[in-house]
Amino acid sequence: MTTDSIRRVSPASPAFAAPAAVDRLQTLGLIVGVVGLVLSAIGFFLSPDYFFRGYLVGWVYWTGISLGCMAIAMVGHLSGGDWAVVIRRVLEAASRVLPWMLLSSIPLLFGMRNLYSWARPEAVRTDAVLQAKQAYLNPQFFVVRLVVYFLIWMAISFSLSRLSWRQDATQDLSLLGRMRVISAPGLIVYVLSLTFASVDWLMSLQPHWFSTIYGFYLVASQGISGFAFLIVIAVYLSRSEPMAGVFQPRHFHDWGKLLFAFVMIWTYFSWSQFLITWAGNLPEEIAFFLPRIHGSFGWVALAIVLFHFTVPFTLLLSRDLKRNGRTLAMVALLLLFMRWVELFWQVEPAFANRHAAFAWLYLAAPLFIGGFWLFFFALTLKTRPLLPIHDPYLPEAIAHAQHH
């Protein structure tokens, strides 16, 4: 389809409707979700403690992809880059799965006593640190904050998505400015709220430990998850019409550079946290790293260094690799896998009672949550054309790519 013909397409036209590949993705997600649900249910009765640990990892992992895509969409609105226009519908669909993530947080509310020592009154009574933090770290306030976070994020994502759809339907260019007006403070609110969420969900697993950079670590993590996911989906969609001629090497090159940037940012935050903590050598601070770099977890830490940073960093230096969608997707898949490994490394060492026989629940719960996440993502993606047809920058973005 030429750029001139794109301008004449109606949003209701089937020209850019989701292909059968999206239906297959929806079916696959449903199957994986049901299998994960069955395995998780079995695991819950065998070991509730491990069920909730695995569930926390899976829930934070898939929430991170939704939020990462929402943040990338806001950056795209502010920058106006070609790289963001052609993938906007994918980003919007991923962020609109947030209601499922809020709903799927309910099991965590029942597992707070299993996960967090501050949620157990008997532990608080004998711990001066927990007593000092009780005004913030208590089950009731935890639930209130979780709901508030998601209401904020859903308000941002659905507002941007609704304005984008209205702009497509009405061709009102003023709506592009309104999306930028929402995105600027939206990014600030996202970073601030995620900083608090990182404390609630992960840092408070060890409430005696703290890190002032931890929120930025999670922001960078979600940037990696979001870009890795959109690259994989772009390659998947580009294998069939109508997107086969839309996603070009130039687009993959841009996404690859941004993925590379977030790998570097994540590494900077992670290394800074480790270096400052280790140099300080304070008992309450090094308690986080000691169990994570000794024994079997030391090997996991080494794997994170190699495959979350060294290998992706080395590969993403290549311009040719970044311009090749399939090879770039392999790096993206590696990073998506390592995000799960890194979250496992964040959560499991926080607990003293460990039983390797139940470690499979760290896989079952993410399959359950992720399967239904993919189902709702594909379902949402099918409700709109795969491109913002009447965005004034779309023809230029496609033509620009076609000439490089």
N, C-alpha and C positions, 0 to 999 in steps of 0.2 A: 504494500500500500504506500503510495507516495505521500509526501508531506502536504501537498495541496488537497488530496482526497481526505486526509485525516481531518482537516478543518471542516469538511462538509459532512462528517459522520455525526449522527445523533447519538447521545448517550444511551438511548433505548435500542440502538442498532445492535444486531448480533455480531457485528464485525470484530469487536474486541471482547466478546463474551468468553468466559472461562472454558478452556478445552476439556476434553474427556480426562486428561491427566489430573485435573483437579478433583474430579469425581473419584478417580482411583486413590488419590491421596486421602480423600474423606473416608473412603471405605477402609483403607489401611489403618487410618487413625482409630476408627471405631473398633476394628479387630484387635489392635494392639492395646487399646484402652480396656476392652473387656478382659483380655488375657491378664493384663496388669492388675485389674480389679480383683479377679479370682485369686491370683497369687498373693496380692496384698491382704485379702480377707483371710486366707490361710495363715499367712505370716502374723497377722494381728492376734490370732488365737494361740499361735506357737510362742511368740515373743512380742508382747505389746511395746516393750522398750525399743526394740530394733525397728519395729514397724514405724513408730513415730520419728525415729532418727532418719530412716530412709525417706519417710514422707516429707520431712522438713527439707532435705536435700532436693528432692524432686520438685517440691513446691517452689522453693527459692529459685531453682534452675529455670523453670518454665515461666515464672513471673518475670525473671530477668530478661527473657527473650521478648516478652510483650513490652516491658518498660524500655528496653533498649531500642526497640523499633519505634516506640513513641518518641523517644528523645531524638533519634535520627531524623524522624519526620519533621520535628521542630527545627533542627539544624538545617534541614533542607529548605524549609519555608524561609528561614532567615537568610540563607546564603544564595538561594535561587539557582543552585547549580544544576547542570544537566543530569548529573548522577542521581539526583533526588526525584526529578520529575517522572522518569520512566519507571521507578520502583515504588511510587507513592501509594498505589493501591495495595501493594503487598504490606507495606508498613502500616497502613491504616487497618487492614484486616487483622494483622497480628496484635495491634494495640487494642482492638475491639474485642479481644478474647479476655480482657481483664475481668468482666463479670464472672466468668467461669473460675478465674483464679481466686476471686473473693469467695465464691461459693465453695470452692475446694479447700479453703482455709479452715473450714469448720472442724475437720478431724484434728487439726493442730490445737484448737481450743480445748478439746477434750484431752489432749495429751500434754498440756502445759506442765502438769506435775511430773510427768515422765521426763520431760526435756529440761526444765528450768528449776534450779534449786530455790530461786526466789519465789516460786509458786507453791512451795511446800511450807506450811506454817511451822512445822517441827524443825526445819532447817533454818528458818529465819530467826526462831527464838534463841538459837545457839550461835548465831553469827552476827557480830557487830557490824560488819561491812554490809550485809544484807539488810539489817535494820536501818542503817543510814540511807540506803537506796530504796527503801520500801515505798516512799511517796511516789516514786516513778515506776519502779519494778514491782508491780502487783497485777494479778490476773485481770481485774476489772478495767484498769487503765490501759493495759495491754490491748484488750479487745476494742476499747474505744479508739485508741490510736490506729489500730489496724484498719478499722472501718473508715476512719477519717482519711487515712492515706489513700485508700482505694477510691473513695468518693472524689478526692482531688484529682487523682490520675484519670479516672473515668470521665470526669468533667472536661479535662483537657483533651483527651483523645477523641471523645465523641463530638466535642465542639469543633475541633479541626476537621474531623471526618465529615461532619454535617455541612460545614462551610465549603469544603472541597466538592462535595456532591452538588450543592446548590450552585456553585460556580460553573460546574459542568453543565447543569441543566439550564441556567439562565444566561451564561456567558457574561456575567457581571464581574468586570475586572476589579471592582472595588473590594470584592471579597478576598482577593489575594492579599490586600493590605490588612484586612481584619485577621487573616490567618497569621500574618507576621506579628501583629499586635498581641495576639494570644501566645505565640511561640516564645517571644522574648522573656516575659516574666514567667512563662510556663517552664522554661528550662531552669530558671533559678529555683522555682518552687519544687520542681522535680528533684534537683540535687539536694535541697534542704530536707525535704520529706524523706528521701531515700537514706540520708545520713541518719536520721532518727530511726528509720526502719531497720537499718543495718545493726544498730545497737539492740533493738528489740529482738530481732530474729536470730542473729548469729553471735554478736559479741556477748550478750547476756547469758549464753550457754556457760561461760566462765565469768561470773559477775565480779570476781576480784580483779580481773584483768581489764585494761582499757587501752585504746589507741585512738589518738585524735585524727589519724589519717584513714581510719577504717571505712568511713562513709565514701570517701573518694575512691578507695579500692573497689567498692561494690559498684560505683558509677562506671569506672573503667571496665569492670568485668561485664557489665550489661552492654557497654558499647561493643565489646568483642562479640558477645552473644548475638546482638542485633545485626551487626554487619556480616558475621559468619552465616547467620540464618538467611539473610536476604540474598547472599551470594548463592547459597545452595538452592534456594527456591527459584532464583533467576535462571540458573542453569537448567533446572527441572522444567520450567515453563518454556525456555528457549528451544527445547527439543521438539516442539510442535507449534503449529499456527494457533493464534495469530502473532505470537511473540517471537517466532523464529527470526524474523527480520528486524526486530526492534532492539533487543539487547546486543550491543556491539562490543568489540574488543575495548573500545575507548571507555565504555561504561564499566566493564570489569576492571580495567586498569585503575579507574578512579576509586571503585569500591575496595580494590586491593590495597591502594595507598592508604585509604582511611582505616582499613583493618590493621595494616602495618602500624599506623600511628597509635591505635588503641592498644595494640600489643606492647608497644614501647611505654605508653602511659601506665598501663597495668603493671609492667615490670618495675617502673620507677617507683610507684606507690608501694608495691610489695617489698622491694629491696630497701626502700627508705624505712619502712616500718620495722623490718628485721634489723637493719644496721643500727638504727637509733636505739631500739630496745636492747640489742645485744651489747652495745657500747655502754649504755647506762648500767647494765648488770644488776638491776634491782629485782629482788625475789618475786615481787608481785607482778612484774612485767615479763620476765623470762619464763614464767610458768606457762605462758601460751606456747612458746616455741620448743621448750624442752621435750615434751612428749611427741612433738610433731617432726623432730629431726633425729630421734633415736629409735632403735629397733626397726620393726618393719615399716613404720611410718617414715623413717629416714629414706627408705627406698622410694616411697611415694613422693616425698619432697624432691628427690633427685629426678624422678620422672617428670614432675611439674617444671623443674628448671630446664630440662632438656626439651620437652614436647609442648610446653606452654609458652616458652620463650625462644630457646636456642634454635630449634629446627624451624618453627614458623618465621622467626626473624631472618634466618639465613635464606630460606626459600623466597620470602616476600621481597628480598632485595632485587630479585630478578624481574626486569621489566617484561620479558617475554612470558614468564609464568603468570604475572598479573593480568596480561592481556588474553590469556587462554582460559576461558571460563571453566573448562573441565579440570585443569590442573589447579586452578585457584580454588575450585570447590573442594578438592581433596584436602587442601590446607585448611579450609573453613571447617570441614567435617572433623579434622583432627582437633581443631580448637574447640569445637562444640563438645567433643568427647572429653577433652581436658578440662573444660569448665565443670563437667560433672565430677571428674576425678578431684579437682581442686576443692569443690564444695564438700566432697566426702572427707578430704584431708582437713577441712575446716571443722567439721562436725564430730566425726567419730573419736578423735583423741580427747575430746572434752569430757568423755565418760570413762569411769574407772572399770565398770563391769563390761567386759568385751567377750563376745562369743563368736568366733569365726563362722560357726555353723549357720548363723542367722544373717551373715553379711549380705546374702543374696537379696535381702529386702531393700538394700540400697539401690538395687536395679528394678525390683518389682514395682515399688511405689512411683518412681519416675516414669515407668512405662504406663502405669495407670493414668497419672495426671497428664503426661505428654501425649498419650494416645487420644484422649478426649480433647486436649488442646489442639492437636492437628485436625481433628474432626470439626471443631467449631471454627478454626481458622479457614479451612477449605470451604465450609458452609458460608462463612462471611465473605470470602473472596469471590464467590459465585454471584453475589447479589448486585455487583456493579461491574462495569467494563474494566478490563485489566489496565487501562490507561486513562488518565484524566484528559479526555478527548479535547475539551475546549480550553485547556490551559494554554495561554498564549506562547509559552516557552516550549511546549511539547514538539511542534514541528521542527523547530530549530534544534532541539536536543537530539532528535532522531537524525536529522539531516547532518548535523555536526558530527555525529558518530559515524554516519555512513561515509563521510569523506576523510576518515582517519583510519 
